[in-house]
Amino acid sequence: MRKLTYLVACSLDGYIGDPAGDATSMLTYLDEEYLGHLATEHADTLPTQARRGLGVDDAPNTRFDTIIQGRASYDLALKDGITSPYAHLRQYVASRTLTESPDPDVEIIAEDLVGRVRALKAEDSALDIYLCGGSGIAGALLDEVDELVIKSYPQVYGSGMPMFGGAAFAVTDFRLTSVRAFGNGVVIRAYDRKR
């Protein structure tokens, strides 16, 4: 069974963006050390253009072969005229409002998101599934998330878009598996779900 990994950037108080979802303030932390780590350890999760910019566009996928993202996350690329933001992965966009995909390499999941994710997890593959966000689909898929990788930026937002939007209150336990701190104050923590 493949894992669904929610790899997400957030503030110290757990927000992935301001109330409108804007997280550009976190971009100030993209220094040489941190970018080097992302390029070597998380290249699969970088958008194609970022991979090109970091010189890892041709790097083979080592952790993920599939990405699931929400409409708002996908819209960030569309606003820049990019219809296939993760060309190195199989791309799925969860959306009830986007009726037709603007790119043949991007499949729209309009209904039964949980069922579709379960089918993807059941596929025979050595690589896992990257949940890019956003908040709403992360909340809808909380029961399916097997691993959390949280990139905590040393900022406090006070309010904003939570990591798991719309999820009903329920305690879900995870086990810490690794911690990596950077000189810029960013900390990446990985957790496996306790099942």
N, C-alpha and C positions, 0 to 999 in steps of 0.2 A: 504494500500500500504506500503510495506516494504521500509526502507531507505537504501541507499548506503552510507556508511561512509568511507571516505578516511582518515585513521589514519596513519600519516607519521612522521618520524623523519627528521629534517632538521637543517641546519646551520642558523645563524642569517640572512644571506643574501639569504635564500630560496633554498639552494641546498641540495638534499638528498644524495649526494655523490660527490666524485671528478669526473673529466671528464670520468673516466672509471666506475663510480658507487660505488666505495669503500667508505664506511662510518665507517670503523673500528675506526677512531679517536674518534667517539662519545661514544664508549664503555667505555672510561675512566670515564664517568659520572654515571656508574651503581653502585652507592653507596647504603648503607643499606636503607636509607629513600626512595630513588627513586624506588629501586627494590621492597620494601614493597608496595608502591603505585601501581606499575604495577601489582603485584601479587593479590592485592585485587580489584582494580578498572578496570583493563584491562586484566584480566587473559584469556579471550576469544581470545585475539589477540596475545598471546604468543605462539611460536612454542611448540610442544609437549615436546621436550627435556628440554626447559626452564621451562615449567610448572612442570616437574618432579623435576628439580633442586631446584625450589622454594617451593616444597611441595604442589602444587595446581593442580596436575595432575588429581585428581578426582573431582575437583570443577565443578559444573554444569555451563553450558553456561547461562549467564544472559543477554547479549546484542546481540550476533551474533551466527548464526548457519551455516553460509556460508562464505567462503573466495574466493576472486578472486585475482590472482596475475599474473604477467607477467613471461615470460620465464626466464629472467635474475634473478628475485627474486627466482624462483623455482630452478634454477641452483645452487644457493648457498647451498641448502640442498642436491641436487644430488651429488655435489662434495664431500660431507661428507658421501655419501652412504645412505642418507635418502630419500626415495621415497614418503613418506607420512608425510610431516613436520607439518601438522596441523590435526592430527588424530581425534581431538575432533570436527572438523567442516567438512561440505561438502566442498570439495576442487575442485576449477576450476583453470586451468592455461590457459591464453590466449597466444596462440602461433601459428604462421603460419609455423614454421619450425619443431616443435616437432610433428611428424606424429602419434606416438603411445604413450599412457601413460605407464610409467614404473610401475604403481601401479593401481590396480583395484579401489582404493578409490579416485583417482585423474582423473577428466575428463578434456580433452583438448577442448578448444574452438578455432577452427581454422578459423572460419569465422562468420560474423555478430555478433561481440562482443556486440554491442549496443542492438541488438534484443534479444540476450540471457540474458543480464542483465535486460532488461525490463521485460522479462518473469519471471526471478527470483524475481524481485521486486513485481510482481503481485501475487506471491504465497501467500497462506494463512498460515502465520506464525507470531507468536508473536515476533520473533527475526529478527534482521536485517542482512545486508550483509556487510562484512568487505572487503574493497579494500586495499590490502596490498601494491600495487605498482607493477611495478615501474612507472617510469616517463612517458614512452610511452603510457601505457594503461590508466594512470591517465589523460593524455592529450586527449586520444580518448574518455574517459568517462566523461569528465568535465561536459557536459550538464546533465548527470545522477546523479552526486554527490549531495546528499541532506545534508550532514554534513561533516565538516572538523574537525579533531582533530589533531592539529599540536604540536608535541613535539619539541620545539626549544632549541637547544643546544648552549651554549655560545661560539661559534666558528664562524669565518668568513672564508669562503672558497675562495672567490674572483672569482672563476668560478667553473663550475662543472655540474652535472646533475640536471636540474630544477625539481621542484615539478610536473609540468605539461608540459612534453615534447611534442613538435610537435603541440601544440594547437594553433590555429589561434588567433590573437589578438581580444579579445572581453572582455568588462568589465562584470564581473559576481559578483554580490553583495551577501555578507553573513552577518549575524547578530551575534555578539559575544554573547555567552551564558554562558561561564565560563572561569575562569583563575585560574591556580594553579601554584605557584612558589615553588621551592625546594631550599634547602640550597646549593646545588651544582651548582646553576645557571640555571638549566633547567626550562623552563616554558612550561606548557601544556595549550593551548588555544583551546576551542571548539567553533565552529560556525555552525549555521543553515543557509541554503540557503534561500535567499529572493526570493519568487516566486510570 
